[in-house]
Amino acid sequence: MPDRLVRDFPLFPLALVALPGELIPLHIFEERYKTMMNECLQNEREFGILWLSDEGLRENGCACEIDRVLERLDDGRMNILTRGTRPFRVIERREHLPYPAGTVEFLADREETVGETLLSQAREVYADLVKRATDRDADTDELATMGAYAMAATVDFGLDAKQGLLDLRSENARLRLVTRLFRAALKRLDFVDRAQARARSNGKVRFN
C-alpha cells in the first residue's frame, strides 16, 4: 500500500471545513469522539475533519493534529485546540472501530512552478483586507511566508469557498481563488462602510 494511503484513519464529520494551517477549537462530548481524541492524544496521531453539508458528507477533508487540550471535564468531555495539517480523500469507510474511520489517501499538489505575480498579488490584496478589517498592518515577515492556505485560514469565508480551496490540487489555482475571495470581501466591507455612513447621515449628504 502506498505511503499516501492510511487505513483506519479517524474521521470527524462536522458542519465546518478545516484548512491546512487553520486553528479549530472543538468541544468533544460524544462518547465515540472522546475515545477518538484520547487515542489520538495517546498515539500522537492525526484525525480528519470532513464537512457534513446539506448535500451530505464530502469525500475530501483536512487532517488535523491536536495542538493542545484546553480543558478536561470530570465526565470526559474536553475542549481542544486543533490545527489543520494536510488534505485527504476518503477511499472507503471502515466500520469496525468505536468511532468513524476510513481508508484515506493524502492528496499531493501537482508539480508546477508557483507564479510569483500570482503570489505577490494575493498577498497584496490579503494585506489590504487585514488592514481594512482590523485597522492593523499585516506582519511583513509573516506575510512573506504565507501561501493560499495560510492566508485563507485567517479569514471567515463561506464553507463552499473553503471546500473549493481544499479540493484544488494546484497552488496557482488556490492563489487565484483566494485573490477573488479577498477582493469580494473588500467590496463587502466597502458596502458596509457606505451603508453605515448613510445611516449616520439620515440620508442627507454632510459637508462638515
GIDAUR-V501980 format. One line per field, one symbol per residue. psi: psi as a letter, one per 30 degrees, with the letter a starting at -180 (. if undefined). A space follows every 50 residues. Layout:
psi = ???
This chain:
psi = klffkklhkkkjklhlkklkfkkjkkjjfkeefeeeeeeeeeghlllkkk jilffaklfkakklljeljekklegfllklklkkelllkkelkkgflglk llklkkkkllklkkkeeeeeeeeeeeeeeeeeefgkkkkeeeeffkaeee effgkilleeeeeeeefkgkeeeeeeeeeeeeeeeeeeeeeeeeeeeeee fhfkkkg.
